[in-house]
Amino acid sequence: GENVEQHPSTLSVQEGDSAVIKCTYSDSASNYFPWYKQELGKGPQLIIDIRSNVGEKKDQRIAVTLNKTAKHFSLHITETQPEDSAVYFCAASVTSYDKVIFGPGTSLSVIP
Amino acid sequence: EAQVTQNPRYLITVTGKKLTVTCSQNMNHEYMSWYRQDPGLGLRQIYYSMNVEVTDKGDVPEGYKVSRKEKRNFPLILESPSPNQTSLYFCASSLEAGVGDTQYFGPGTRLTVL
């Protein structure tokens, strides 16, 4: 079955710097890769996603890149702000199936 | 307001005492799912449902039951809870399954089994 690894597990950056979180997946059939942000005491919330027919997607300060050959994808946050502090989860799924496999999460701290 | 609600938010119980965690969504979503979240393990899917009366096992279904009698509700049942089921539980829903649809998560239920 699918296995998703995520690194680093914790990340601290200075406000205004960039943050990068990397994930790898094992199932070459995976074709949908969402990223979720979880703030303290809340459920995860989708922030960006990418499908396997696209190599990069950007939404304001957030971008995701996908390398299908290497089976890895990354989240890039530029000009980080304190409100970006949260736990971020990557996930992978095969859209013809019903399961979404999550990575173990990255705790991001943005230091003012 | 479109949302997924879960009750209770916090629960402390003892081994073997049956309990139910309710989940309800008001978005007319077809797909609903239960996850448990444990430190270092991320979110693991317990059960999911593609529509009314259609449920299937996720990755960690042992010790859990679900039912989907109505489209909006998807309760999680622990017939005989054990300490290894102490966890943070999330219910999620999406419009459809199988199309990479956005999942909307509830606020979570923190369960402690003594």
Interface residues (C-beta under 8 A of the other chain):
Chain A: G1 V4 Q6 S9 N31 Y32 P34 Y36 G41 K42 G43 P44 Q45 L46 D49 R51 F89 S93 T95 S96 Y97 D98 K99 V100 I101 F102 G103 P104 G105
Chain B: V4 Y31 Y35 G40 L41 G42 L43 R44 Q45 Y48 M50 D56 G58 D59 F90 A92 A97 G98 V99 G100 T102 Q103 F105 G106 P107 G108
